[in-house]
Amino acid sequence: MNSSPADFARSAPDAPRCQVVTTGIRLAGAAGQITDAGLGERCTVVAGDFRTESVPQGADLSMLKNVLHDWPDEQCVRILINRAAAGAPDGRISVLTPVVPDWADAPDDPETYRPAAIADMSMMSVTGRGRTMDEFERLFTAAGLRQDRAIPLEMPSSGYRILEGVRDPALTEGTTR
């Protein structure tokens, strides 16, 4: 998956304050991509740890790329809660992640879902796992977020989607940091 932080920020032109939170070793590269794309006026790249409360405050859009599939459900919910709590009151969270098909609804052609199956098996060999749309929706709900959109990328066999969530006051009780 080769989407840059700039590609992700361009996918949300209505978010005036984007933050890309990344680790130290990726900081310079991400900052350069944002600058080169002319997005420096509305996008900042900062060091932080999305697993803890040490994330910047006030973003209209928080982007997580290839993060949630690395972690068990409980940690994913914590990551989403931390990002939602750090965002602007009406902020959104976008998650770029592979989504595995619901195998019960998969077409008969196994080649269609071979990449997703291989990625899912690979993730299970470490700490994370692939998730279906329903499983991602449950994670968002547990974090007090309503999943608004699921945008498939132009590479359908990759299984990647941009999942977008917003805070839902009806779901937020008990989801504080």
Backbone as JSON Lines, residues from 0, in Angstrom:
{"i":0,"aa":"M","n":[0.86,-1.17,0.0],"ca":[0.0,0.0,0.0],"c":[0.9,1.21,0.0]}
{"i":1,"aa":"N","n":[0.74,2.07,-0.98],"ca":[1.69,3.15,-1.15],"c":[1.03,4.53,-1.09]}
{"i":2,"aa":"S","n":[-0.03,4.7,-0.32],"ca":[-0.63,6.02,-0.17],"c":[0.2,6.82,0.82]}
{"i":3,"aa":"S","n":[0.52,8.04,0.43],"ca":[1.32,8.9,1.29],"c":[0.42,9.7,2.22]}
{"i":4,"aa":"P","n":[1.0,10.31,3.25],"ca":[0.2,11.21,4.1],"c":[-0.44,12.33,3.28]}
{"i":5,"aa":"A","n":[0.24,12.79,2.24],"ca":[-0.33,13.86,1.39],"c":[-1.55,13.35,0.64]}
{"i":6,"aa":"D","n":[-1.51,12.11,0.12],"ca":[-2.68,11.55,-0.57],"c":[-3.87,11.48,0.37]}
{"i":7,"aa":"F","n":[-3.59,11.06,1.58],"ca":[-4.64,10.93,2.58],"c":[-5.23,12.3,2.92]}
{"i":8,"aa":"A","n":[-4.38,13.31,3.11],"ca":[-4.86,14.65,3.43],"c":[-5.66,15.24,2.27]}
{"i":9,"aa":"R","n":[-5.24,14.98,1.05],"ca":[-5.98,15.47,-0.12],"c":[-7.37,14.83,-0.2]}
{"i":10,"aa":"S","n":[-7.53,13.65,0.38],"ca":[-8.83,12.97,0.33],"c":[-9.86,13.66,1.21]}
{"i":11,"aa":"A","n":[-9.44,14.63,2.01],"ca":[-10.34,15.34,2.92],"c":[-10.14,16.85,2.8]}
{"i":12,"aa":"P","n":[-10.49,17.43,1.66],"ca":[-10.24,18.86,1.46],"c":[-11.03,19.75,2.4]}
{"i":13,"aa":"D","n":[-12.09,19.22,3.01],"ca":[-12.91,20.04,3.91],"c":[-12.39,20.02,5.35]}
{"i":14,"aa":"A","n":[-11.27,19.39,5.59],"ca":[-10.68,19.36,6.93],"c":[-9.55,20.38,6.98]}
{"i":15,"aa":"P","n":[-9.8,21.56,7.56],"ca":[-8.78,22.61,7.52],"c":[-7.57,22.36,8.4]}
{"i":16,"aa":"R","n":[-7.68,21.49,9.41],"ca":[-6.55,21.24,10.31],"c":[-6.27,19.74,10.37]}
{"i":17,"aa":"C","n":[-5.45,19.27,9.48],"ca":[-5.07,17.85,9.47],"c":[-3.79,17.67,10.28]}
{"i":18,"aa":"Q","n":[-3.72,16.55,10.98],"ca":[-2.5,16.19,11.69],"c":[-2.11,14.78,11.27]}
{"i":19,"aa":"V","n":[-0.85,14.63,10.93],"ca":[-0.29,13.32,10.68],"c":[0.61,13.02,11.87]}
{"i":20,"aa":"V","n":[0.24,12.01,12.64],"ca":[1.03,11.62,13.8],"c":[1.83,10.4,13.41]}
{"i":21,"aa":"T","n":[3.13,10.48,13.59],"ca":[3.98,9.37,13.19],"c":[5.15,9.25,14.15]}
{"i":22,"aa":"T","n":[5.86,8.18,14.02],"ca":[7.02,7.96,14.87],"c":[8.21,8.74,14.33]}
{"i":23,"aa":"G","n":[9.22,8.89,15.17],"ca":[10.39,9.68,14.82],"c":[11.06,9.31,13.51]}
{"i":24,"aa":"I","n":[11.18,8.01,13.21],"ca":[11.9,7.63,12.01],"c":[11.13,7.96,10.73]}
{"i":25,"aa":"R","n":[9.83,8.15,10.82],"ca":[9.04,8.48,9.63],"c":[8.69,9.96,9.56]}
{"i":26,"aa":"L","n":[9.05,10.71,10.57],"ca":[8.65,12.11,10.69],"c":[9.13,12.96,9.5]}
{"i":27,"aa":"A","n":[10.39,12.91,9.18],"ca":[10.94,13.75,8.12],"c":[10.33,13.42,6.77]}
{"i":28,"aa":"G","n":[10.16,12.15,6.47],"ca":[9.58,11.75,5.19],"c":[8.14,12.22,5.04]}
{"i":29,"aa":"A","n":[7.35,12.06,6.09],"ca":[5.95,12.49,6.05],"c":[5.87,14.01,5.92]}
{"i":30,"aa":"A","n":[6.7,14.72,6.66],"ca":[6.69,16.19,6.59],"c":[7.07,16.66,5.19]}
{"i":31,"aa":"G","n":[8.04,16.01,4.59],"ca":[8.45,16.37,3.23],"c":[7.33,16.13,2.22]}
{"i":32,"aa":"Q","n":[6.59,15.04,2.37],"ca":[5.48,14.76,1.46],"c":[4.38,15.81,1.58]}
{"i":33,"aa":"I","n":[4.09,16.22,2.8],"ca":[3.06,17.25,3.03],"c":[3.51,18.58,2.42]}
{"i":34,"aa":"T","n":[4.76,18.97,2.65],"ca":[5.29,20.22,2.11],"c":[5.31,20.18,0.58]}
{"i":35,"aa":"D","n":[5.84,19.1,0.01],"ca":[5.94,18.98,-1.45],"c":[4.56,19.04,-2.12]}
{"i":36,"aa":"A","n":[3.53,18.58,-1.43],"ca":[2.18,18.58,-1.99],"c":[1.47,19.92,-1.79]}
{"i":37,"aa":"G","n":[2.14,20.88,-1.13],"ca":[1.54,22.19,-0.91],"c":[0.45,22.19,0.15]}
{"i":38,"aa":"L","n":[0.51,21.23,1.08],"ca":[-0.52,21.12,2.11],"c":[-0.08,21.63,3.47]}
{"i":39,"aa":"G","n":[1.09,22.28,3.52],"ca":[1.65,22.74,4.78],"c":[0.81,23.76,5.52]}
{"i":40,"aa":"E","n":[-0.06,24.48,4.81],"ca":[-0.91,25.49,5.45],"c":[-1.97,24.86,6.35]}
{"i":41,"aa":"R","n":[-2.43,23.68,6.0],"ca":[-3.51,23.07,6.78],"c":[-3.15,21.72,7.38]}
{"i":42,"aa":"C","n":[-1.96,21.25,7.12],"ca":[-1.55,19.92,7.6],"c":[-0.25,20.03,8.36]}
{"i":43,"aa":"T","n":[-0.2,19.41,9.52],"ca":[1.05,19.35,10.26],"c":[1.43,17.9,10.48]}
{"i":44,"aa":"V","n":[2.71,17.66,10.58],"ca":[3.22,16.33,10.87],"c":[3.92,16.43,12.22]}
{"i":45,"aa":"V","n":[3.51,15.59,13.15],"ca":[4.05,15.66,14.5],"c":[4.4,14.27,15.01]}
{"i":46,"aa":"A","n":[5.35,14.23,15.92],"ca":[5.7,12.96,16.56],"c":[4.69,12.68,17.66]}
{"i":47,"aa":"G","n":[4.33,11.45,17.8],"ca":[3.4,11.07,18.85],"c":[3.23,9.57,18.91]}
{"i":48,"aa":"D","n":[2.49,9.14,19.91],"ca":[2.23,7.72,20.08],"c":[0.72,7.54,20.14]}
{"i":49,"aa":"F","n":[0.14,7.03,19.07],"ca":[-1.3,6.89,18.97],"c":[-1.88,5.91,19.98]}
{"i":50,"aa":"R","n":[-1.01,5.1,20.61],"ca":[-1.5,4.12,21.6],"c":[-1.72,4.74,22.97]}
{"i":51,"aa":"T","n":[-1.22,5.95,23.16],"ca":[-1.31,6.6,24.46],"c":[-2.0,7.94,24.29]}
{"i":52,"aa":"E","n":[-1.99,8.72,25.34],"ca":[-2.59,10.04,25.28],"c":[-1.63,11.09,24.72]}
{"i":53,"aa":"S","n":[-0.42,10.69,24.32],"ca":[0.55,11.66,23.82],"c":[0.35,11.91,22.32]}
{"i":54,"aa":"V","n":[-0.83,12.41,22.0],"ca":[-1.13,12.78,20.63],"c":[-1.56,14.24,20.63]}
{"i":55,"aa":"P","n":[-1.32,14.94,19.54],"ca":[-1.67,16.36,19.47],"c":[-3.18,16.57,19.58]}
{"i":56,"aa":"Q","n":[-3.54,17.74,20.02],"ca":[-4.94,18.1,20.25],"c":[-5.49,18.95,19.12]}
{"i":57,"aa":"G","n":[-6.81,18.85,18.89],"ca":[-7.52,19.82,18.07],"c":[-7.64,19.56,16.58]}
{"i":58,"aa":"A","n":[-7.28,18.41,16.08],"ca":[-7.34,18.18,14.63],"c":[-8.78,17.99,14.16]}
{"i":59,"aa":"D","n":[-9.07,18.51,12.97],"ca":[-10.36,18.26,12.34],"c":[-10.4,16.85,11.77]}
{"i":60,"aa":"L","n":[-9.25,16.35,11.4],"ca":[-9.15,15.02,10.82],"c":[-7.92,14.32,11.38]}
{"i":61,"aa":"S","n":[-8.12,13.16,11.96],"ca":[-7.01,12.32,12.41],"c":[-6.94,11.12,11.48]}
{"i":62,"aa":"M","n":[-5.75,10.86,10.97],"ca":[-5.58,9.77,10.01],"c":[-4.71,8.68,10.61]}
{"i":63,"aa":"L","n":[-5.18,7.45,10.5],"ca":[-4.4,6.28,10.91],"c":[-4.23,5.4,9.69]}
{"i":64,"aa":"K","n":[-3.01,5.08,9.35],"ca":[-2.75,4.24,8.18],"c":[-2.05,2.97,8.63]}
{"i":65,"aa":"N","n":[-2.63,1.84,8.27],"ca":[-2.04,0.53,8.57],"c":[-1.72,0.38,10.05]}
{"i":66,"aa":"V","n":[-2.64,0.78,10.91],"ca":[-2.42,0.73,12.35],"c":[-3.29,-0.34,13.0]}
{"i":67,"aa":"L","n":[-4.58,-0.28,12.8],"ca":[-5.5,-1.11,13.58],"c":[-5.32,-2.6,13.33]}
{"i":68,"aa":"H","n":[-4.87,-2.99,12.16],"ca":[-4.71,-4.44,11.92],"c":[-3.53,-5.03,12.7]}
{"i":69,"aa":"D","n":[-2.73,-4.17,13.32],"ca":[-1.59,-4.64,14.11],"c":[-1.95,-4.98,15.54]}
{"i":70,"aa":"W","n":[-3.16,-4.66,15.99],"ca":[-3.48,-4.71,17.41],"c":[-4.75,-5.53,17.68]}
{"i":71,"aa":"P","n":[-4.83,-6.09,18.91],"ca":[-6.08,-6.77,19.3],"c":[-7.19,-5.74,19.49]}
{"i":72,"aa":"D","n":[-8.42,-6.22,19.54],"ca":[-9.59,-5.34,19.6],"c":[-9.51,-4.31,20.72]}
{"i":73,"aa":"E","n":[-9.15,-4.72,21.93],"ca":[-9.13,-3.8,23.06],"c":[-8.18,-2.63,22.82]}
{"i":74,"aa":"Q","n":[-7.02,-2.91,22.24],"ca":[-6.05,-1.85,21.96],"c":[-6.56,-0.97,20.82]}
{"i":75,"aa":"C","n":[-7.22,-1.54,19.83],"ca":[-7.79,-0.74,18.74],"c":[-8.81,0.25,19.27]}
{"i":76,"aa":"V","n":[-9.67,-0.22,20.17],"ca":[-10.67,0.67,20.76],"c":[-9.98,1.79,21.52]}
{"i":77,"aa":"R","n":[-8.93,1.48,22.28],"ca":[-8.18,2.49,23.03],"c":[-7.56,3.51,22.07]}
{"i":78,"aa":"I","n":[-6.98,3.05,20.98],"ca":[-6.38,3.95,19.98],"c":[-7.44,4.9,19.42]}
{"i":79,"aa":"L","n":[-8.59,4.36,19.05],"ca":[-9.67,5.19,18.5],"c":[-10.19,6.18,19.54]}
{"i":80,"aa":"I","n":[-10.35,5.75,20.78],"ca":[-10.79,6.66,21.84],"c":[-9.79,7.79,22.03]}
{"i":81,"aa":"N","n":[-8.5,7.46,22.08],"ca":[-7.46,8.49,22.26],"c":[-7.49,9.51,21.14]}
{"i":82,"aa":"R","n":[-7.6,9.03,19.9],"ca":[-7.62,9.96,18.76],"c":[-8.89,10.8,18.77]}
{"i":83,"aa":"A","n":[-10.03,10.2,19.08],"ca":[-11.29,10.97,19.1],"c":[-11.23,12.04,20.2]}
{"i":84,"aa":"A","n":[-10.72,11.68,21.38],"ca":[-10.64,12.62,22.49],"c":[-9.69,13.77,22.18]}
{"i":85,"aa":"A","n":[-8.66,13.52,21.4],"ca":[-7.68,14.55,21.06],"c":[-8.16,15.46,19.94]}
{"i":86,"aa":"G","n":[-9.14,15.01,19.16],"ca":[-9.59,15.78,18.01],"c":[-10.5,16.94,18.38]}
{"i":87,"aa":"A","n":[-10.79,17.75,17.38],"ca":[-11.75,18.84,17.55],"c":[-13.11,18.22,17.88]}
{"i":88,"aa":"P","n":[-13.99,18.98,18.55],"ca":[-15.29,18.42,18.93],"c":[-16.06,17.81,17.76]}
{"i":89,"aa":"D","n":[-15.93,18.39,16.59],"ca":[-16.61,17.84,15.42],"c":[-15.62,17.15,14.47]}
{"i":90,"aa":"G","n":[-14.48,16.75,15.02],"ca":[-13.43,16.12,14.22],"c":[-13.81,14.72,13.76]}
{"i":91,"aa":"R","n":[-13.06,14.26,12.76],"ca":[-13.27,12.93,12.2],"c":[-12.0,12.11,12.31]}
{"i":92,"aa":"I","n":[-12.19,10.83,12.25],"ca":[-11.07,9.9,12.21],"c":[-11.17,9.11,10.92]}
{"i":93,"aa":"S","n":[-10.08,9.09,10.15],"ca":[-10.02,8.27,8.94],"c":[-8.99,7.18,9.16]}
{"i":94,"aa":"V","n":[-9.38,5.98,8.84],"ca":[-8.52,4.82,9.02],"c":[-8.31,4.17,7.66]}
{"i":95,"aa":"L","n":[-7.07,4.16,7.21],"ca":[-6.72,3.47,5.97],"c":[-6.25,2.08,6.36]}
{"i":96,"aa":"T","n":[-7.0,1.07,5.96],"ca":[-6.71,-0.28,6.43],"c":[-7.24,-1.32,5.46]}
{"i":97,"aa":"P","n":[-6.63,-2.48,5.45],"ca":[-7.24,-3.56,4.66],"c":[-8.48,-4.06,5.39]}
{"i":98,"aa":"V","n":[-9.51,-4.39,4.63],"ca":[-10.74,-4.96,5.17],"c":[-10.91,-6.33,4.52]}
{"i":99,"aa":"V","n":[-11.01,-7.35,5.35],"ca":[-11.2,-8.69,4.8],"c":[-12.67,-8.9,4.52]}
{"i":100,"aa":"P","n":[-12.98,-9.69,3.53],"ca":[-14.39,-9.93,3.22],"c":[-15.04,-10.8,4.28]}
{"i":101,"aa":"D","n":[-16.33,-10.66,4.37],"ca":[-17.1,-11.61,5.18],"c":[-17.15,-12.87,4.33]}
{"i":102,"aa":"W","n":[-16.44,-13.88,4.76],"ca":[-16.26,-15.07,3.92],"c":[-17.57,-15.74,3.57]}
{"i":103,"aa":"A","n":[-18.61,-15.57,4.39],"ca":[-19.91,-16.17,4.08],"c":[-20.53,-15.51,2.84]}
{"i":104,"aa":"D","n":[-20.18,-14.24,2.6],"ca":[-20.74,-13.51,1.46],"c":[-19.79,-13.43,0.28]}
{"i":105,"aa":"A","n":[-18.64,-14.07,0.36],"ca":[-17.63,-13.98,-0.69],"c":[-18.1,-14.69,-1.95]}
{"i":106,"aa":"P","n":[-17.75,-14.15,-3.12],"ca":[-18.11,-14.84,-4.35],"c":[-17.38,-16.17,-4.46]}
{"i":107,"aa":"D","n":[-17.83,-17.0,-5.36],"ca":[-17.26,-18.34,-5.52],"c":[-15.83,-18.32,-6.05]}
{"i":108,"aa":"D","n":[-15.4,-17.22,-6.65],"ca":[-14.06,-17.14,-7.23],"c":[-13.03,-16.87,-6.15]}
{"i":109,"aa":"P","n":[-12.22,-17.87,-5.77],"ca":[-11.25,-17.67,-4.68],"c":[-10.16,-16.66,-5.03]}
{"i":110,"aa":"E","n":[-9.88,-16.45,-6.31],"ca":[-8.83,-15.5,-6.69],"c":[-9.2,-14.07,-6.28]}
{"i":111,"aa":"T","n":[-10.49,-13.8,-6.18],"ca":[-10.95,-12.46,-5.82],"c":[-10.44,-12.07,-4.44]}
{"i":112,"aa":"Y","n":[-10.4,-13.02,-3.52],"ca":[-10.06,-12.7,-2.14],"c":[-8.74,-13.31,-1.67]}
{"i":113,"aa":"R","n":[-7.97,-13.86,-2.57],"ca":[-6.69,-14.45,-2.18],"c":[-5.78,-13.44,-1.47]}
{"i":114,"aa":"P","n":[-5.6,-12.19,-1.99],"ca":[-4.73,-11.25,-1.28],"c":[-5.2,-10.96,0.15]}
{"i":115,"aa":"A","n":[-6.51,-10.83,0.33],"ca":[-7.03,-10.56,1.67],"c":[-6.8,-11.76,2.59]}
{"i":116,"aa":"A","n":[-6.97,-12.95,2.08],"ca":[-6.77,-14.15,2.9],"c":[-5.31,-14.28,3.32]}
{"i":117,"aa":"I","n":[-4.4,-14.01,2.39],"ca":[-2.97,-14.1,2.71],"c":[-2.59,-13.03,3.74]}
{"i":118,"aa":"A","n":[-3.1,-11.82,3.57],"ca":[-2.8,-10.75,4.53],"c":[-3.36,-11.09,5.9]}
{"i":119,"aa":"D","n":[-4.56,-11.67,5.93],"ca":[-5.18,-12.02,7.21],"c":[-4.35,-13.09,7.92]}
{"i":120,"aa":"M","n":[-3.89,-14.09,7.2],"ca":[-3.06,-15.13,7.82],"c":[-1.75,-14.55,8.32]}
{"i":121,"aa":"S","n":[-1.18,-13.62,7.57],"ca":[0.06,-12.98,7.97],"c":[-0.13,-12.2,9.27]}
{"i":122,"aa":"M","n":[-1.24,-11.46,9.38],"ca":[-1.5,-10.68,10.58],"c":[-1.71,-11.58,11.79]}
{"i":123,"aa":"M","n":[-2.35,-12.74,11.58],"ca":[-2.59,-13.64,12.7],"c":[-1.3,-14.25,13.24]}
{"i":124,"aa":"S","n":[-0.23,-14.2,12.45],"ca":[1.04,-14.76,12.91],"c":[1.76,-13.8,13.85]}
{"i":125,"aa":"V","n":[1.29,-12.56,13.93],"ca":[1.84,-11.59,14.88],"c":[0.73,-11.25,15.88]}
{"i":126,"aa":"T","n":[0.6,-9.98,16.28],"ca":[-0.4,-9.65,17.29],"c":[-1.76,-9.29,16.74]}
{"i":127,"aa":"G","n":[-1.84,-8.89,15.5],"ca":[-3.09,-8.37,14.96],"c":[-3.85,-9.38,14.14]}
{"i":128,"aa":"R","n":[-4.82,-8.85,13.39],"ca":[-5.61,-9.7,12.51],"c":[-6.39,-8.83,11.56]}
{"i":129,"aa":"G","n":[-6.8,-9.43,10.45],"ca":[-7.67,-8.73,9.53],"c":[-9.08,-8.7,10.1]}
{"i":130,"aa":"R","n":[-9.83,-7.69,9.7],"ca":[-11.2,-7.55,10.2],"c":[-12.16,-7.26,9.05]}
{"i":131,"aa":"T","n":[-13.4,-7.7,9.22],"ca":[-14.45,-7.42,8.26],"c":[-15.02,-6.03,8.53]}
{"i":132,"aa":"M","n":[-15.87,-5.57,7.62],"ca":[-16.53,-4.28,7.83],"c":[-17.34,-4.29,9.13]}
{"i":133,"aa":"D","n":[-18.06,-5.39,9.39],"ca":[-18.84,-5.47,10.63],"c":[-17.95,-5.38,11.86]}
{"i":134,"aa":"E","n":[-16.78,-6.03,11.81],"ca":[-15.87,-5.98,12.95],"c":[-15.31,-4.58,13.16]}
{"i":135,"aa":"F","n":[-14.99,-3.88,12.06],"ca":[-14.54,-2.48,12.2],"c":[-15.66,-1.61,12.75]}
{"i":136,"aa":"E","n":[-16.87,-1.84,12.31],"ca":[-17.99,-1.04,12.82],"c":[-18.15,-1.25,14.33]}
{"i":137,"aa":"R","n":[-17.96,-2.48,14.8],"ca":[-18.03,-2.75,16.25],"c":[-16.92,-2.02,17.0]}
{"i":138,"aa":"L","n":[-15.7,-1.97,16.43],"ca":[-14.6,-1.24,17.06],"c":[-14.94,0.25,17.16]}
{"i":139,"aa":"F","n":[-15.43,0.82,16.06],"ca":[-15.8,2.24,16.05],"c":[-16.87,2.5,17.11]}
{"i":140,"aa":"T","n":[-17.89,1.66,17.15],"ca":[-18.99,1.84,18.11],"c":[-18.48,1.76,19.54]}
{"i":141,"aa":"A","n":[-17.61,0.79,19.83],"ca":[-17.06,0.64,21.18],"c":[-16.25,1.87,21.59]}
{"i":142,"aa":"A","n":[-15.71,2.59,20.61],"ca":[-14.92,3.8,20.88],"c":[-15.79,5.06,20.88]}
{"i":143,"aa":"G","n":[-17.1,4.91,20.73],"ca":[-17.98,6.07,20.73],"c":[-18.04,6.79,19.4]}
{"i":144,"aa":"L","n":[-17.71,6.08,18.34],"ca":[-17.7,6.67,17.0],"c":[-18.76,6.01,16.12]}
{"i":145,"aa":"R","n":[-19.32,6.81,15.24],"ca":[-20.23,6.28,14.23],"c":[-19.44,6.2,12.93]}
{"i":146,"aa":"Q","n":[-19.39,5.03,12.33],"ca":[-18.68,4.9,11.06],"c":[-19.55,5.5,9.98]}
{"i":147,"aa":"D","n":[-19.08,6.61,9.4],"ca":[-19.86,7.34,8.39],"c":[-19.68,6.82,6.98]}
{"i":148,"aa":"R","n":[-18.43,6.55,6.63],"ca":[-18.17,6.16,5.24],"c":[-17.13,5.05,5.21]}
{"i":149,"aa":"A","n":[-17.19,4.26,4.16],"ca":[-16.16,3.28,3.85],"c":[-15.88,3.44,2.36]}
{"i":150,"aa":"I","n":[-14.72,3.99,2.06],"ca":[-14.38,4.32,0.68],"c":[-13.38,3.29,0.16]}
{"i":151,"aa":"P","n":[-13.78,2.46,-0.82],"ca":[-12.82,1.52,-1.38],"c":[-11.77,2.25,-2.21]}
{"i":152,"aa":"L","n":[-10.55,1.79,-2.14],"ca":[-9.5,2.38,-2.97],"c":[-9.58,1.79,-4.37]}
{"i":153,"aa":"E","n":[-8.84,2.37,-5.27],"ca":[-8.93,1.96,-6.67],"c":[-8.28,0.62,-6.96]}
{"i":154,"aa":"M","n":[-7.8,-0.06,-5.96],"ca":[-7.19,-1.38,-6.13],"c":[-8.07,-2.4,-5.42]}
{"i":155,"aa":"P","n":[-9.18,-2.81,-6.03],"ca":[-10.16,-3.62,-5.31],"c":[-9.6,-4.91,-4.72]}
{"i":156,"aa":"S","n":[-8.66,-5.54,-5.37],"ca":[-8.16,-6.81,-4.84],"c":[-7.3,-6.61,-3.6]}
{"i":157,"aa":"S","n":[-6.87,-5.35,-3.32],"ca":[-6.06,-5.11,-2.12],"c":[-6.91,-5.18,-0.87]}
{"i":158,"aa":"G","n":[-8.21,-4.91,-1.0],"ca":[-9.09,-4.9,0.16],"c":[-9.0,-3.64,0.99]}
{"i":159,"aa":"Y","n":[-8.16,-2.68,0.58],"ca":[-8.0,-1.45,1.37],"c":[-9.21,-0.55,1.24]}
{"i":160,"aa":"R","n":[-9.55,0.08,2.37],"ca":[-10.64,1.04,2.44],"c":[-10.18,2.2,3.32]}
{"i":161,"aa":"I","n":[-10.81,3.35,3.1],"ca":[-10.7,4.44,4.06],"c":[-12.0,4.41,4.84]}
{"i":162,"aa":"L","n":[-11.89,4.13,6.13],"ca":[-13.06,4.08,7.0],"c":[-13.09,5.39,7.77]}
{"i":163,"aa":"E","n":[-14.2,6.08,7.7],"ca":[-14.28,7.38,8.36],"c":[-15.32,7.34,9.46]}
{"i":164,"aa":"G","n":[-14.94,7.85,10.63],"ca":[-15.83,7.88,11.77],"c":[-15.9,9.25,12.4]}
{"i":165,"aa":"V","n":[-17.03,9.52,13.03],"ca":[-17.24,10.77,13.77],"c":[-17.76,10.42,15.15]}
{"i":166,"aa":"R","n":[-17.54,11.32,16.09],"ca":[-18.06,11.1,17.44],"c":[-19.57,11.05,17.4]}
{"i":167,"aa":"D","n":[-20.12,10.15,18.17],"ca":[-21.57,10.02,18.28],"c":[-21.92,10.15,19.75]}
{"i":168,"aa":"P","n":[-22.53,11.28,20.16],"ca":[-22.84,11.46,21.58],"c":[-23.65,10.31,22.17]}
{"i":169,"aa":"A","n":[-24.46,9.65,21.38],"ca":[-25.25,8.53,21.88],"c":[-24.37,7.32,22.23]}
{"i":170,"aa":"L","n":[-23.14,7.3,21.71],"ca":[-22.26,6.15,21.94],"c":[-21.11,6.47,22.89]}
{"i":171,"aa":"T","n":[-20.91,7.72,23.26],"ca":[-19.67,8.11,23.95],"c":[-19.64,7.85,25.44]}
{"i":172,"aa":"E","n":[-20.73,7.51,26.08],"ca":[-20.69,7.26,27.51],"c":[-19.72,6.12,27.83]}
{"i":173,"aa":"G","n":[-18.78,6.4,28.7],"ca":[-17.83,5.36,29.1],"c":[-16.64,5.22,28.18]}
{"i":174,"aa":"T","n":[-16.45,6.15,27.24],"ca":[-15.33,6.03,26.31],"c":[-14.3,7.13,26.51]}
{"i":175,"aa":"T","n":[-14.15,7.62,27.71],"ca":[-13.13,8.64,27.95],"c":[-11.78,7.99,28.14]}
{"i":176,"aa":"R","n":[-10.75,8.81,27.98],"ca":[-9.39,8.31,28.14],"c":[-9.18,8.01,29.6]}
